[in-house]
Amino acid sequence: STTTKALFDLFNYFELPNSETLLEACTLFIIPILNPDGAERFTRRTAQGIDMNRDALALQCPESVILKDNVGKLKPEFSFNLHDQGIRYSVGETSNQATISFLATAYNQEREWNAIRIKSRQVISEMNTILQDYVPGKIGRYSDEFEPRAFGDNIQKWGTACVLIESGGYPGDIEKQYVRKLNFVSILTALYAIACNEYGTHTQDEYLA
């Protein structure tokens, strides 16, 4: 629900004159919210009790079918997989609360780096560079253990560079309005980096750090 609000901030931005460069360079397809039942109840499961993010293979939910059909039909170069996460996650082994966590999802058990996953990693590094100005030391890297049922892992496997964003917590930000702002900033940063092809110089060491 946090990133859904940030997407509507993005829509408002697209009405401004200075967004023309981005919109001329990129074609964007956006599903503002995939699990409205879960968002309504603040849970990851649907009203039928299904964890949709573990439904990429079984396709039990109609929403899962819609998502997979769109990925197959559109064949996007990049995708953004947007989630909320619990506020008690930390950044690595530090005591810092993870306000935003990123992940270039794995596409196989070996967690190898092909050209597609490398692009995910590089875009994430670009977003991290900007967000460190807002929440220094509070950006986490999510675990990249391969989950064969998850959409993020499979979208990467299907040939689209997948950027996973997890919205965590920030002190005093109970309604996650500041985290919403950070999502807007990070997504906009990523889109401009893609539109202007300004992400390719980031190294693996930057991502792992």
N, C-alpha and C positions, 0 to 999 in steps of 0.2 A: 504493500500500500504506500510505502514511503516513496519508492521510485515511480509509482503511478502518478503521484502528485508532482514529482520532478518532471515527468514527461509533459504534463500540462503547462508547467513553466517553460519548457522547451517550445511548445506550440505557440505560446505567447511571444517568445523570442522570434519565432519565424515570421511574425507580422512586422518586425522592425526592418527598416531599409538595409541595415548592415548585415542582414542574414542572407542576402542574395548570392554572395560568393559561395556560401556553403550549399545552398539549395540548387545552384546551377551545376555544382560539381558532384553532388551525391543524389541518388534516389533512395528515399527512406520509406520503409514499410514498418508500421508500428502497430503492435497489439498492446494497447494501454494497460490491460489487466487480463491475465489468463485464468486466474482462479478467484472469481468474485465471491464464491461461497466461502472460501478460506479467508479472504480478506475481511469479509463481514464478521467472521468469528475469531479473527486473529489466530488462525491455525493454518498449517500448510496443507491439511487434508481437505478434500472436497466434502460436499454435503453427503456423499455416498461413502465417506470414510477412506477414500483412496488418496495416497500420496502421489500427486500428479507428477512430481519431479522424479519419480521412480516408475514412470509409465511410458517411457519412450519406446519400449519394445512390445509390451502387452497391449498398449493403446486401449485401455478400458474406458477412458473418459472421452466424451465428444470433443472437449477442449484440446486434449492431446492429439487427436486426429487432425484437428484444425491446424495446430502448430506444425506437426510433421508434414502435412500437405503443403503448407505455405513454404516451409524450408525447401521441399522438393521442387515446388513449382517456381519459386523465385530464385533459388540458388544464389543467395546473397554472398558477397565476398566477406562481410563481417556480420556478426550478430552480437547482441548484448543481452545477457541472461541476468535479469534483475530480481533480486531477492532482499528480504529483510533477514537479519540474523539476531540472535540473542544479544543482549547488552553486556553479557558477562564474558565475552571473548576478549583475550588479550593479544597484543602484538608480539608474536614470537614468545620468547621466554622472559619478556619484560613485564613490568607491572602496569604498562600503559593499556588503557581500554582501547579496543579496536573500534574506531569510529566508522571506517570504511575498510572492507577487505576485498581484494581482487584475486582472480585466478585465471590463468590460461589453462583451461581444462585439458586433461589428458585424453588421448584418443585410443590408448591401449594400455594393457597391464604394465608394460615396461616403462611407461611414461616418457616415451621418446619425443624428440623434437624434430618435427618435419617443418617444411616451409610454412604451412598453414598455421601451426601452433606457434611458431616463432613470431608471426605477425601479431597474434593475440598478445604475446608477451611484450612485444615492443610498444604496442598501443597502451598497454597497462603502465609501462614505465613512463610514457608521456603523461598519463593522467596523474601518476604518483608525483612526478616532478612539480606539477601545479599544486596539487593538494597539500604537499608538505609546507607550502606557504600559509595554508589555513589551519591545518591540524598537524604540526610537526610531531613525528614520532607516534602518530596514532593511525597509521595506515598498515593494515595487515596483509599477509599473503596467505590465502586459504589453502588447506591441504589439497594436494593434487592426486590423491589416491584414486585410481580408476574405478568408477562405478558404472558397470555395464548397462544399468537400467536408467541412468540419469539422462535428461535431455542435453545438458551442457556437454557432457562427454561425447554423446552420440552426434550432436551437431558438429563438433570438431571432427569426429570420425567421418561424417558425411561430406566433409570438404569445405566447411565454412569456418573461418577464424572466429572462435567464440571467446568473448570477454565476459567473465562472470563478475558481477558486482554484488557485494553483500553489505546492506546498510545496518551498521551496528549502533552503538550508543555514544552520546556525548554528555558530559556532566551538565545537569540542569535542563537538558533538552528532552523533556518527558514526551512531548508530541512529535519529536524527531523533525522539527521544522528546520533546524540548522543542518541536520543530516540530509534533509531534502535539498537544501541549497547546495550542499557539497556534491550531491548526485547530479544536480543540474550542471554545476561547474565541470565535473569530471566527464560527463557524457558530451557536453559541448566541446570540451578540450579534445576528446577523442575524435569527434566528427570533423573538427577542423584539421587535426593531424592527418586524418585519412584523406580529406578533400585536397589538402595541399601536399600530401605525400611527405610528411615531416616526422615520421616515426621510425624510419628504418635504421637510424644510427644507434639506437639503444642496444646495449649488450645484455647478455645473459646474467652477468654479474650484477648489473643494476637491478634486474628483476629479482634475483635471489636475495639481494640485500634488503 
